[in-house]
Amino acid sequence: MNNKRNSRIIKKNRRDFRNDSKDNKKEDEYAEKILGQVIDALPNTHFRVKTEKGDMIAYLGGKMRVHKIRILVGDRVELLLDEYGGKARVTRRF
């Protein structure tokens, strides 16, 4: 019984370090985060957001859609900017 327990611990530890590399970064680490305030709610969970850089269009992030978090006009939100200068993604509501 003790051998089975040790093998489970070894497998778990091996799994933890399998994909651990310094070059493997998530896209969120490269994106620029800014704060803004929702000015207008558009169809299909898009929003017009006022930021320091001016007004921009933002869409609701995936986890916020899954958990059905509602965003209203006037809410302060955190945005992740698209690296190509298109739409921003709403990742947090304050």
BALOBA-1460 file (C-alpha; in Angstrom, 3 decimals):
// residues 94
<rec num="1" residu="m" x="0.000" y="0.000" z="0.000"/>
<rec num="2" residu="n" x="2.813" y="2.387" z="0.771"/>
<rec num="3" residu="n" x="4.331" y="1.815" z="-2.699"/>
<rec num="4" residu="k" x="1.074" y="2.833" z="-4.412"/>
<rec num="5" residu="r" x="0.956" y="6.002" z="-2.370"/>
<rec num="6" residu="n" x="4.542" y="6.916" z="-3.273"/>
<rec num="7" residu="s" x="3.941" y="6.252" z="-6.965"/>
<rec num="8" residu="r" x="0.928" y="8.610" z="-6.902"/>
<rec num="9" residu="i" x="3.036" y="11.346" z="-5.356"/>
<rec num="10" residu="i" x="5.789" y="10.848" z="-7.931"/>
<rec num="11" residu="k" x="3.299" y="10.949" z="-10.818"/>
<rec num="12" residu="k" x="1.726" y="14.116" z="-9.460"/>
<rec num="13" residu="n" x="5.102" y="15.821" z="-9.100"/>
<rec num="14" residu="r" x="6.122" y="14.767" z="-12.611"/>
<rec num="15" residu="r" x="2.861" y="16.198" z="-13.974"/>
<rec num="16" residu="d" x="3.448" y="19.538" z="-12.265"/>
<rec num="17" residu="f" x="6.804" y="20.122" z="-13.957"/>
<rec num="18" residu="r" x="6.060" y="18.643" z="-17.381"/>
<rec num="19" residu="n" x="5.116" y="21.895" z="-19.147"/>
<rec num="20" residu="d" x="7.110" y="24.258" z="-16.955"/>
<rec num="21" residu="s" x="9.388" y="26.316" z="-19.189"/>
<rec num="22" residu="k" x="10.465" y="29.950" z="-19.041"/>
<rec num="23" residu="d" x="9.659" y="30.634" z="-22.700"/>
<rec num="24" residu="n" x="6.102" y="29.339" z="-22.447"/>
<rec num="25" residu="k" x="4.161" y="32.472" z="-21.409"/>
<rec num="26" residu="k" x="0.447" y="33.048" z="-21.622"/>
<rec num="27" residu="e" x="-0.859" y="35.691" z="-23.971"/>
<rec num="28" residu="d" x="-2.171" y="37.690" z="-21.007"/>
<rec num="29" residu="e" x="1.386" y="38.336" z="-19.834"/>
<rec num="30" residu="y" x="2.172" y="40.110" z="-23.121"/>
<rec num="31" residu="a" x="-1.025" y="42.163" z="-23.305"/>
<rec num="32" residu="e" x="-1.339" y="45.653" z="-21.864"/>
<rec num="33" residu="k" x="-3.908" y="46.086" z="-19.088"/>
<rec num="34" residu="i" x="-5.762" y="49.378" z="-18.763"/>
<rec num="35" residu="l" x="-8.770" y="50.630" z="-16.822"/>
<rec num="36" residu="g" x="-11.851" y="52.200" z="-18.320"/>
<rec num="37" residu="q" x="-15.499" y="53.033" z="-17.779"/>
<rec num="38" residu="v" x="-18.366" y="51.615" z="-19.823"/>
<rec num="39" residu="i" x="-20.123" y="54.349" z="-21.811"/>
<rec num="40" residu="d" x="-22.521" y="52.312" z="-23.922"/>
<rec num="41" residu="a" x="-23.725" y="48.704" z="-24.125"/>
<rec num="42" residu="l" x="-23.794" y="47.359" z="-27.683"/>
<rec num="43" residu="p" x="-25.346" y="44.137" z="-29.034"/>
<rec num="44" residu="n" x="-23.601" y="40.764" z="-28.681"/>
<rec num="45" residu="t" x="-21.828" y="41.633" z="-25.383"/>
<rec num="46" residu="h" x="-19.772" y="44.439" z="-26.906"/>
<rec num="47" residu="f" x="-19.239" y="47.714" z="-25.076"/>
<rec num="48" residu="r" x="-17.990" y="51.203" z="-25.818"/>
<rec num="49" residu="v" x="-15.445" y="52.000" z="-23.114"/>
<rec num="50" residu="k" x="-13.859" y="55.340" z="-22.224"/>
<rec num="51" residu="t" x="-10.140" y="54.995" z="-21.376"/>
<rec num="52" residu="e" x="-7.090" y="57.230" z="-21.107"/>
<rec num="53" residu="k" x="-6.302" y="56.407" z="-24.730"/>
<rec num="54" residu="g" x="-9.763" y="57.442" z="-25.890"/>
<rec num="55" residu="d" x="-12.993" y="55.577" z="-26.590"/>
<rec num="56" residu="m" x="-12.706" y="51.985" z="-27.797"/>
<rec num="57" residu="i" x="-14.852" y="48.942" z="-28.448"/>
<rec num="58" residu="a" x="-14.456" y="46.013" z="-26.048"/>
<rec num="59" residu="y" x="-15.962" y="42.547" z="-25.865"/>
<rec num="60" residu="l" x="-16.692" y="40.365" z="-22.856"/>
<rec num="61" residu="g" x="-14.009" y="37.792" z="-21.983"/>
<rec num="62" residu="g" x="-14.727" y="34.054" z="-22.075"/>
<rec num="63" residu="k" x="-14.841" y="33.323" z="-18.350"/>
<rec num="64" residu="m" x="-17.080" y="36.326" z="-17.780"/>
<rec num="65" residu="r" x="-19.469" y="34.939" z="-20.415"/>
<rec num="66" residu="v" x="-19.400" y="31.450" z="-18.884"/>
<rec num="67" residu="h" x="-20.171" y="32.743" z="-15.386"/>
<rec num="68" residu="k" x="-22.754" y="35.203" z="-16.756"/>
<rec num="69" residu="i" x="-21.239" y="38.294" z="-15.140"/>
<rec num="70" residu="r" x="-23.272" y="41.315" z="-16.133"/>
<rec num="71" residu="i" x="-21.752" y="44.647" z="-17.043"/>
<rec num="72" residu="l" x="-23.826" y="47.813" z="-16.939"/>
<rec num="73" residu="v" x="-23.272" y="51.304" z="-18.262"/>
<rec num="74" residu="g" x="-21.106" y="53.201" z="-15.778"/>
<rec num="75" residu="d" x="-19.162" y="50.173" z="-14.491"/>
<rec num="76" residu="r" x="-15.389" y="50.448" z="-14.196"/>
<rec num="77" residu="v" x="-13.664" y="47.578" z="-15.996"/>
<rec num="78" residu="e" x="-10.172" y="46.226" z="-16.635"/>
<rec num="79" residu="l" x="-9.286" y="45.708" z="-20.300"/>
<rec num="80" residu="l" x="-6.642" y="43.685" z="-22.087"/>
<rec num="81" residu="l" x="-5.634" y="45.471" z="-25.271"/>
<rec num="82" residu="d" x="-5.312" y="43.554" z="-28.507"/>
<rec num="83" residu="e" x="-1.731" y="43.687" z="-29.769"/>
<rec num="84" residu="y" x="-2.981" y="44.681" z="-33.235"/>
<rec num="85" residu="g" x="-5.006" y="47.660" z="-31.998"/>
<rec num="86" residu="g" x="-8.467" y="46.202" z="-32.629"/>
<rec num="87" residu="k" x="-10.920" y="45.459" z="-29.884"/>
<rec num="88" residu="a" x="-10.088" y="45.123" z="-26.208"/>
<rec num="89" residu="r" x="-11.243" y="42.270" z="-23.963"/>
<rec num="90" residu="v" x="-13.052" y="42.986" z="-20.689"/>
<rec num="91" residu="t" x="-11.453" y="40.781" z="-18.029"/>
<rec num="92" residu="r" x="-12.656" y="42.259" z="-14.739"/>
<rec num="93" residu="r" x="-15.457" y="44.406" z="-13.398"/>
<rec num="94" residu="f" x="-14.978" y="46.715" z="-10.394"/>
